[in-house]
Amino acid sequence: MPRLLRSVLLVVVLGPLTGCATRIYDEPRGDYHRWDRREEIAFRAYLGERRRPYIEFRRLNAGEQREYWEWRHAHPDRDRDRDRDRR
């Protein structure tokens, strides 16, 4: 098996187990967000408030993604903000 293919398979298999986060670009604000466990929880809360069934974020169209980021900036994580204030 070629070396590159083995590396890709290793990342695909072990990535979820290591807690890897994906960086997602928020175009309207021009910043990046880490899509990790916290972001997934926030996204599910957003969908719940709107009584929408779960759909992967990446499957939303650009307008729906923009709506989520607007909501997200208005609903920051309290503990994340508290950590930021301590710096």
Buried (B, 14 or more C-beta within 10 A) or exposed (E): EEEEEEEEEEEEEEEEEEEEBEEBEBEEEEEEBEBEEEBEEBBEEBBEEEEEEEEEBEEBEEEEBBBBBEBBEEEEBEEEEEEEEEE
